[in-house]
Amino acid sequence: MKFKKNNKFIINSSCISTSIEDRSVILNIENGKYYELNHTASFIWNCLKQDYIFDKIIIELMNKFNIDEKSVVISLENTLNQCIGLDFIKKI
């Protein structure tokens, strides 16, 4: 799924997460699905927890990792789609 710059996301209320060094682990307590996030995906998750819109996350990723916008968008869309597929977040 492609996203628009002003898309917002909400974290599923049945999800809990914790950070371990530069990684995070998310657990959906309703369906038992869990996922370990790498450093970049963990950064994205933290942006989602702060209610950042799609465009703001892109800017934050480009600043944090010094990566071009095209690469950031691909990585961000992949991570968001995985989180949506695991019912960790919803696009609103």
Kinemage of the C-alpha trace (Angstrom):
@kinemage 1
@onewidth
@group {chain A} dominant
@subgroup {mainchain}
@vectorlist {calphas} color= white
{ca met a 1} P 0.000 0.000 0.000
{ca lys a 2} L 1.212 3.486 -0.849
{ca phe a 3} L 0.709 6.331 1.571
{ca lys a 4} L 0.046 10.049 1.260
{ca lys a 5} L 2.188 12.639 2.989
{ca asn a 6} L -0.579 13.591 5.431
{ca asn a 7} L -1.589 10.033 6.403
{ca lys a 8} L -1.960 9.436 10.131
{ca phe a 9} L -1.707 6.157 11.985
{ca ile a 10} L -3.002 4.833 15.275
{ca ile a 11} L -1.381 2.111 17.326
{ca asn a 12} L -3.711 -0.761 18.146
{ca ser a 13} L -4.668 -0.476 21.833
{ca ser a 14} L -4.017 -4.208 22.306
{ca cys a 15} L -0.336 -3.764 21.390
{ca ile a 16} L 2.442 -3.390 23.883
{ca ser a 17} L 6.047 -2.686 23.076
{ca thr a 18} L 9.394 -2.525 24.773
{ca ser a 19} L 12.840 -1.425 23.702
{ca ile a 20} L 15.974 -3.496 24.067
{ca glu a 21} L 19.038 -1.413 23.208
{ca asp a 22} L 18.366 -0.098 19.668
{ca arg a 23} L 15.601 -2.601 18.895
{ca ser a 24} L 11.969 -2.897 19.913
{ca val a 25} L 9.607 -5.805 20.363
{ca ile a 26} L 5.878 -5.393 19.759
{ca leu a 27} L 3.237 -7.836 20.996
{ca asn a 28} L -0.435 -7.801 20.085
{ca ile a 29} L -1.986 -9.342 23.192
{ca glu a 30} L -5.268 -10.094 21.410
{ca asn a 31} L -3.887 -12.258 18.606
{ca gly a 32} L -0.483 -13.247 20.058
{ca lys a 33} L 1.467 -11.869 17.089
{ca tyr a 34} L 4.803 -10.325 17.911
{ca tyr a 35} L 7.621 -8.818 15.938
{ca glu a 36} L 11.141 -7.667 16.659
{ca leu a 37} L 12.023 -4.377 15.009
{ca asn a 38} L 15.521 -3.486 13.858
{ca his a 39} L 17.043 -0.092 14.648
{ca thr a 40} L 15.341 1.740 11.768
{ca ala a 41} L 11.925 0.151 12.289
{ca ser a 42} L 12.224 0.832 16.013
{ca phe a 43} L 12.828 4.514 15.223
{ca ile a 44} L 9.705 4.484 13.012
{ca trp a 45} L 7.694 2.852 15.823
{ca asn a 46} L 8.767 5.599 18.209
{ca cys a 47} L 7.619 8.207 15.666
{ca leu a 48} L 4.245 6.451 15.465
{ca lys a 49} L 3.976 6.570 19.251
{ca gln a 50} L 4.375 10.354 18.981
{ca asp a 51} L 1.522 10.562 16.422
{ca tyr a 52} L 3.752 11.746 13.578
{ca ile a 53} L 2.157 11.871 10.137
{ca phe a 54} L 3.788 10.049 7.210
{ca asp a 55} L 5.633 13.139 5.940
{ca lys a 56} L 7.040 13.993 9.393
{ca ile a 57} L 8.391 10.444 9.756
{ca ile a 58} L 10.117 10.781 6.367
{ca ile a 59} L 11.824 13.991 7.503
{ca glu a 60} L 12.873 12.461 10.820
{ca leu a 61} L 14.325 9.378 9.098
{ca met a 62} L 16.240 11.456 6.549
{ca asn a 63} L 17.724 13.584 9.336
{ca lys a 64} L 18.539 10.671 11.637
{ca phe a 65} L 20.061 8.298 9.079
{ca asn a 66} L 21.235 10.713 6.358
{ca ile a 67} L 19.417 8.733 3.634
{ca asp a 68} L 17.788 10.023 0.456
{ca glu a 69} L 14.014 10.496 0.398
{ca lys a 70} L 13.301 7.732 -2.128
{ca ser a 71} L 15.054 5.097 0.013
{ca val a 72} L 13.365 6.397 3.155
{ca val a 73} L 9.891 6.218 1.586
{ca ile a 74} L 10.454 2.620 0.441
{ca ser a 75} L 11.676 1.535 3.870
{ca leu a 76} L 8.917 3.418 5.682
{ca glu a 77} L 6.161 1.997 3.459
{ca asn a 78} L 7.510 -1.535 3.952
{ca thr a 79} L 7.584 -1.126 7.727
{ca leu a 80} L 4.116 0.440 7.889
{ca asn a 81} L 2.629 -2.264 5.676
{ca gln a 82} L 4.147 -4.980 7.873
{ca cys a 83} L 2.755 -3.304 10.992
{ca ile a 84} L -0.674 -2.980 9.386
{ca gly a 85} L -0.542 -6.645 8.293
{ca leu a 86} L 0.275 -7.738 11.847
{ca asp a 87} L -2.551 -5.529 13.186
{ca phe a 88} L -0.155 -3.344 15.176
{ca ile a 89} L -1.364 -0.101 13.571
{ca lys a 90} L -4.179 1.229 11.452
{ca lys a 91} L -4.129 4.066 8.933
{ca ile a 92} L -6.697 6.708 9.917
